Amino acid sequence: MAEERRGAWFGFGFCGFGQALGSGRGRQVHSPEPLRAPGAGLDVCRVSASWSYTAFVTREGGRVELSGFAVGAAGGCRDAWASEELLVVLRAGPGPGAGTELQAWAPGSALRGEPLWAQTVPEAEREDGPVGDETQAGPLPLLPCARAYVSPRPPFYRPLAPTLRARRLELGAEHALLLDAAGQVFSWGGGRHGQLGHGTLEAEPEPRLLQALQGLTMAEVAAGGWHSLCVSEAGDIYIWGWNESGQLALPTKSLAEDGKTTAEASGLNEDGSEVKTVAGGEDGAPAPFIAVQPFPALLDLPLGSDAVKASCGSRHTAVVTRTGDLYTWGWVHGPLTVVASPVADRAQALDAQAQRPWLTGPAAPQHVGSSRTGA
């Protein structure tokens, strides 16, 4: 989801549970639509989307609203973070002078009763930066003290090394990405799909610096289910991990199998990426595809566009450029998607009869819209 201006939010994608406010149930939202928030003039300042529900936080009063498979509302909230296992909110603690409290709730609790777990997060914990230092106070799951983060699985409160001055933290299904104050990227957790970017498929128990990106200053990080992405200050995109559904915008098995396939072979590139081939197409020639990319790969957007923001779903990726254009690629839920092509100035209707996830292109992210035109 993306914010065009103060309080103007747009949503799109699978909304079978009514995840986007005002979308209704059982709908496929094929292009960005304004969220129809309940209440006149409700000003949404933060949005956190999980698979089956979405959490919205308002500016005035800090009210959190849930929409989708999980419903409910609560006041006094500064931030909210939604996942299928856990809903986490930062809100004023009970009673005067109680400070800010981190609360973990079951998504189905409707925010009623008692939280599963709660812990006070005093502002005084910001020892390595002045109060209000934005490099020390990123959004959830990174806590305001910037020396701990919240996990969807116990232990919910996990400390970071004192030497890490965290600016942003992103959690995938099995791994974590951290962007520090100097623009360096660290990763840890499960690595079986190359999502850590260290050139292996091994797990890392502690944050480890991505050596392949040293010397490059990063401005954004994003973690998908099993893939990762970062954006440099210069606007370049680096992406790695699992490419099962084209979420890396690299050649995929599904596209290679558009012809009849009878055999499969695999090997490694010099950069460590797992390259496979399928044979038996119309000309009998093997069609290469990349299943796993364990090192960061430089990705070029159409027209040489520079990226400024990025986000990853479980098996898809979205990027916003400096000019306000939105590009998406990877797995698309639903039989019909309409996108705008950045090469030919026209709309393209993708295969409405496809009974498999549609790939928007092995190396050609699709242009969805631009904030300049209100899309």
N, C-alpha and C positions, 0 to 999 in steps of 0.2 A: 504494500500500500504506500501511497505517496501523498505529501502535502503540497498543494500548489501555492497557497497563501495562508495567512492566519486563519485557522479554523476550517479550511476547505480541503477535505480529504476525499480520495477516490479509491474504489476497490474494484477488483475483477478476479475471475477465476472460478473455481468450484465453490458454490454456495448452497449445496444441498441441505445444509442445516441452518441456513440463514446467517452465515458467519459475518457477512457484510451488513451493517445496519440498514434496514429498509429494503434489502434485496428480496426478502421472502424466502420460503423454503422450496427446495427442488429446482432451483434455477442455476443455469450456467451463465455467468456474466462474462461475455466474450471480449468486451472492451471496457476501459475505465469508465465507471459511473460514479457520480457524487454520492457519498454516503448520506442517507436520509436519517440523521440522528433524531431520537425522540426528544420532544420538548422544543419550544420556540427559541431559536438563537443559541442552542447548546454549542459551546465552543470547545471542540476536541483539540487537545494539545499533544497527546501521545496515543499511539496505536501499537498493540502487540498481537500478532496473528499466530495462532496455532492451527492445526489441521482442521479441527472440528468446531472451533469457536474463536472469537476475537475479543480482546479486552481494550476498551477505550477509556481514556482519562481526560476529564475536562479541566480547563484552566481555572474557572471560578469554582471554589469549594472543593476542588480536587476529588470529584466524584468518579468512581470507576464503574463502568457498565459492561456487562458481558452479553454477547450476542452469539447465537448458534446453538450447538448441542449443550453447552453450559450457559446458564443464565444467572442473573443476580446483579446486585449493585451495593456499593458501600461508599461512604464519604471520607474526607480527610486524607486522600491518597495523593502522593507525589509522583508515583510511577507504578507501572504494572508490567509483569512479564508472564506471558502465557505459554504453556507447554501442555502436552497431552497428560503428562504425569502429575503436573503441579501448576498451580497459579500462585505467583509471588507478588506481593504488593508492598510498597514502602508507604507507610502512613503514620500519622501522629499517634503516639502511644496513648494508652488509657490514662486519664487523669492529667492535671496540670503539671507542667515541667517534666513530663515523662520522656521527652525527646522523640526521635524518629524510631519507629519499630519496623523491622522486617518480619513479615508474616507469610507463612506458606499454607495454602489451602488446597484441599481436593477440589478439582474443577467442578465436580457435581454438587458441591456443598451449598451453592448459591450465596456464598460469603455469609452464612448464618452459623450461629453457635460459636465454637472456639476454633482457632486455626490449628493445623496439625503441629505447627512449630512457630515460635516467635523469638526474636532476639532484638534487643535495643542496639541501634547503630548510632552512637554519639558522634556529633560533628567534630569533637576534639580528636578523633582518630586520624584526622588529616595532618599528620605530623610532618610530612615531607613536601608540603605545599601550602600556600596561603588559602584561607577559606575563600571559596569562589573560583579557585584555580581550575579551569575547565579540563586541563590535562589530568587532573586528579579526581574528577567527578563525572564519569561517564554514566550512561543509562544502565538500568538493569540488563543482564545479570551482574554487572560490575557494581560493587557497593560504593557508596559515597566516599568511604575511607580509601578506596583504590588499593587496598591491601588484602582484599578478600572478595569472593564472589559467591553467588548462590547457585547450587546445582539442583537439577530436577530429581536427583536421587540422593539418599543419605550417604554421607553427611551433607546436609543442605548448605551449611556454612563452611567454605573451604578457603583457607588462607593462601596468599601468594607470598613469594619470597620478598623480604624487605627491600631488596635491590631492584625489584621490578616496579617502575613508575608507570602503572597501567593507564592508558587513555581510553581503550575500548576492548571489550571482550565479547566474543561470539562463540556460541555452543552449537556443535553439530550433533548428530545422533550418538556418536561415540568419541568425538574429539572436541578440542577447544582451540581457538585462535586468540591471541592477545596482541594488540598494537600498543607499543609503549610510547612514552612521551617524546622519544627521539625518532619515532617513525620506523622502528624495527619490529619485525613480526616473530612471534614465538608460537609454537604449537605443541600439543601433548594429547595423550589419550590413545584410542585405538587407531591403528594405521593399516589395517588389512586391505584397504582400497587405495592406498597411496595418498590419503587425505592430509597427512602431516607435512608432506613436501620435502622430506629428508632423503628421498631416493631409495627408500626401502619400504617394506610392508610391515615393519615391526612397530610395536606399541612403544610409547614414551611415557614413563610415569610422572615426569616433571617437565615444566616448560623448557623447550629447547629452541634456540635461535635458528631461524632458517638461513643457513649459510649461503644458499643460492641467491638471496636477495640482499646480501650485505653490500653497502655502498649506495643502495637505493633508498630514498626516504618515502615511506608509505603514508597515505592519508586515510585509507579506509581498509577494513577487512570484513569479510563475510564468510559464514560457514553454512554449507548445505548439509543434507543428511550425511553424505560421504564424499563431499568435494569442498574445495576451498577457493577463495578468490581474494585478491587485494588490489587496490588502486594506488598508484604512486602519485606524488604531488604534481608530477608532470602530466598526469591523466592517462598513463599506461595501465593496462590490465594484465595481471598475472594470475593464472588459474591452474589448478592441479587436482588430482584425486580420481574418483570413479567417473567413467564416461558412458555408463550403461544406456542412458537415455539422451545422449548428446548434450548433457549439462555443461560440458567443457567447450562446446562448439567445435569439437574435433570429429573426424570420421567415426561413425558408429556401426555396430554390427547390424542393427535394424535396416540401415540404408544399404549396407553391403549385401544384405539378403533380399533386396528387391527382386533380384534374379533368383533362379532356382539354385540352391546350394547343396553340395553333396559331400564336401570335405572341409576340414578346418585345421589350420596350423598356427603356431604361435612362436614368438621370439621377442627379443629386446632390441630397442634402438640404442644408439650410443648414449643417449641421455637417460636411459633406464626405463623409458616408457614401454609398456607391454603392448606390442603390435601383433595383431592376429590377421590372418587372411582366410577368406572363404572362397572356394572354387566351385565351378559348375554353373557360372552365369552364361549369358547368351554367347559370349565369345570364349568361354572356358578359362579366361584369365582370372587370377586371384584378385580379390578386391580387399585391400588392406583397411583395417580399422583399428582404433586405439581403445582398449578396454580400460586401462589404468595408466594415469600420468603421474608418476611419483615425484617429479620435480616441477617447480613453477614454469609454466609455458607462457610466453608473451602472446597475447591475443589482440588482433587489430579489428576495430569496429569498421563498418562501412564508411566510406568517405573520409577516413582518417580522423574520425571524431574522438575527442578527448573525454574520458569518463570522470565523473566527480562523486557519484554515489553508486553503491552496489548492494544487492541483496540476493540471497540464495534460498530457494525452497528445498524440499527434500531432494528433488531431481530436476530442478530447473533454476535458471539464473536470470536476473534482471539488472540492467545498468542504466543510469541516467547520465547524459552528457552535459557538457558546459552550456550547450545551447538549449537545454531543456527537453531533448529528445529521449524517449524511452525505448530500449532494445531488450527483447526477451528471447530465450532459447532453452531447449530441453524438452522435458515431458509436459504434454498438454492434456489435461483431463477433459474428456468430452469429444463428440464426433465432429464438431464443426468449429473452426476458429477463423476469424477474419482479421487479417493484419494488413498494414500498409507497407509497401516495398520501398526501401530507400533508393533503389537503383532505378526502377521505373515508377513514375509518379502516378500510381494507380493502386486500387485495392485488389488483394488477391484472396479468393475463396479457396481454402484448403479442402482437401478431399473429404466430403461429407459422408462418404460411405466407409471410411476407414474404421476398422474394428480394433485397431491397436493404437497405442499412444503415438501421437504425431510429433515428428521431429522437425523443428523449424529450420533445420539446415546444419550440415556438418561443420561448416566454417562461415556461415552467413547469418549472424543474429538478425532477427526480424524487427523492423521498426514498428512500434505500437502506436505512438502518438507524440505530441509535443505540447508542453505547457503554453507555448506561444499561441496555439490555436484553441486552447481550452480543452484538448482531448484528455 
